[in-house]
Amino acid sequence: MSYRVLSWLSPGLLALLILVSPGRADDQLTWENPPFRAFSDELGRVIKKYYPEVKLEKGKKPDQPLQWSYNTRKFMVHIPTLTGKWQDAMEMVGPDRKGILCTAEIHEGPYMGMALVPQTFDRHYFKLLMLGPSRKDVNAHLIVRLSYPDDADKAFVVELAELVQKFDSER
C-alpha cells in the first residue's frame, strides 16, 4: 500500500467508526427511561401528597431537570464562601411560607461534587436539602434539591429524603 492510500484510509475509518458507534451513554440518561421515570413519578406522588397544588415544570428535552414548585418567590440571599466570608447577596428563587421548591437532575457517573450529600444548607429564609444518590447499574446519579421553609411538615422532608436515598439502593 502506498502512503497516499494510508493517508485517506485512517481518517475514513475514523469517520466510519464514529458513524456506526452506539449512542452516547448520556442519551439514556433521560426522565423517559427507567428507572428515572419510575423515580420521578414516585417523587411527584410524594410531593403532591403534601402539596396538592404543586406544579411540575419539565424542560423541552427529556434530559433537562424537573422542577416542582408551589408558592415560591425571589429572595436576596448571602451565601458564605468556603473560607467562611460572606458573598454579596444574590437572587435566588425559594419557597415562601407554606411553599415548596424541588428540583431533580440526572448526571452521568457517580456523584463527585464538593458538597457532602445529603446535606442541608441554611439560606436564612428557607432550608435547602441536597441529595445525590448514585446507581452503578445505570452509571448515573441524581441531584435532588429540596427547598422548604421552617414551617414545612417534617414528615414530608423525611419521606422525600428516604425516597431519594432509596434510589441509591435499588439495583
C-alpha positions in Angstrom: 0.0 0.0 0.0 1.2 3.4 -0.8 1.4 6.3 1.5 -1.5 8.0 -0.4 -3.9 5.2 0.3 -3.0 5.2 4.0 -3.4 9.0 4.3 -7.1 8.9 3.5 -7.8 5.4 4.9 -7.1 6.4 8.6 -9.5 9.4 8.6 -12.0 7.5 6.6 -12.0 4.6 9.1 -12.3 7.0 12.0 -15.3 8.7 10.4 -16.9 5.3 9.8 -16.4 4.2 13.4 -17.9 7.4 14.7 -21.0 7.0 12.4 -21.7 3.4 13.4 -20.7 3.6 17.1 -23.6 3.1 19.6 -25.2 6.2 21.1 -23.6 8.1 23.9 -24.3 7.0 27.4 -26.0 10.2 28.3 -28.6 9.6 25.6 -30.0 7.0 28.1 -30.0 9.5 31.0 -33.5 10.9 30.4 -36.6 11.1 32.5 -38.3 8.9 29.9 -36.1 5.9 30.6 -36.5 3.5 33.5 -35.5 3.7 36.3 -35.7 7.5 36.1 -39.3 7.6 35.0 -40.4 5.5 38.0 -38.4 7.6 40.3 -39.8 10.9 39.0 -43.4 9.5 39.2 -42.8 8.5 42.8 -41.2 11.8 43.7 -44.1 13.7 42.2 -46.6 11.5 44.1 -44.8 12.2 47.5 -44.7 16.0 46.8 -48.4 16.1 45.7 -49.4 14.2 48.8 -48.2 17.1 51.0 -48.6 19.9 48.4 -51.6 19.1 46.2 -51.4 22.4 44.2 -47.7 21.9 43.3 -46.8 22.5 39.6 -44.4 20.3 37.7 -42.2 22.1 35.1 -40.4 19.9 32.6 -37.8 21.1 30.2 -38.3 20.8 26.4 -35.9 17.9 26.3 -36.3 14.8 28.3 -32.8 15.1 29.9 -33.5 18.5 31.4 -34.1 19.0 35.1 -37.6 18.6 36.6 -38.9 21.3 39.0 -41.9 21.1 41.3 -42.9 24.4 42.8 -45.6 25.9 44.9 -45.8 29.4 46.5 -42.3 30.5 45.6 -40.7 33.9 45.2 -37.3 35.6 44.7 -35.1 36.2 47.7 -31.8 38.1 48.0 -29.5 35.6 49.8 -26.0 35.9 51.2 -24.0 32.6 50.9 -20.7 32.1 52.7 -17.6 31.2 50.7 -15.5 28.1 51.6 -13.4 30.3 53.8 -16.5 31.5 55.8 -16.6 35.0 54.4 -19.9 36.3 53.1 -20.5 36.9 49.4 -22.7 39.8 48.1 -26.3 38.9 48.1 -27.5 37.0 45.0 -31.1 36.5 43.8 -32.4 33.0 44.5 -35.8 31.5 44.0 -37.1 29.8 47.1 -40.3 28.8 48.9 -42.4 31.4 50.7 -44.3 30.3 53.9 -46.3 27.1 53.2 -44.4 26.8 49.9 -42.0 24.2 48.3 -39.4 24.0 45.6 -37.9 20.8 44.5 -35.6 20.1 41.5 -34.2 16.9 40.2 -31.4 16.4 37.7 -29.7 13.3 36.1 -25.9 13.2 35.7 -23.6 10.6 34.3 -21.4 8.6 36.7 -21.1 8.6 40.4 -21.6 11.8 42.4 -18.2 13.6 42.6 -19.3 17.1 43.9 -17.6 19.1 46.5 -20.6 19.1 48.9 -21.1 16.1 51.1 -24.6 14.8 50.4 -27.1 14.5 51.9 -26.6 18.0 53.4 -28.9 20.8 54.5 -27.9 24.4 53.8 -29.5 27.3 55.7 -30.4 30.1 53.3 -31.9 32.2 56.1 -35.4 32.4 54.5 -35.6 28.6 53.8 -33.6 25.4 54.1 -32.0 23.6 51.1 -31.7 19.9 51.4 -29.3 18.5 48.7 -29.3 14.8 48.0 -27.1 12.9 45.4 -27.8 9.2 45.2 -25.8 7.2 42.7 -26.6 3.9 40.9 -23.9 1.7 39.4 -26.3 -0.2 37.2 -27.2 2.9 35.1 -23.9 4.6 35.7 -25.6 7.8 36.9 -26.5 9.9 39.9 -29.3 12.3 40.7 -29.0 15.7 42.2 -32.2 16.5 44.1 -32.6 19.9 45.8 -35.5 20.4 48.2 -36.0 24.0 49.4 -38.5 24.3 52.2 -39.5 26.9 54.8 -39.2 26.3 58.6 -43.0 25.6 58.8 -42.7 22.6 56.4 -44.1 19.3 57.6 -41.1 17.4 58.9 -42.7 14.1 57.9 -42.7 15.4 54.3 -39.0 16.2 54.4 -38.2 12.8 55.9 -40.4 10.9 53.4 -38.9 12.7 50.5 -35.3 12.2 51.7 -35.9 8.4 52.3 -37.4 8.1 48.8 -34.4 9.8 47.2 -31.9 7.7 49.2 -33.9 4.5 48.2 -32.9 5.3 44.5 -29.3 4.6 45.6 -30.2 1.2 46.9 -32.4 -0.1 44.1 -30.4 -2.1 41.5 
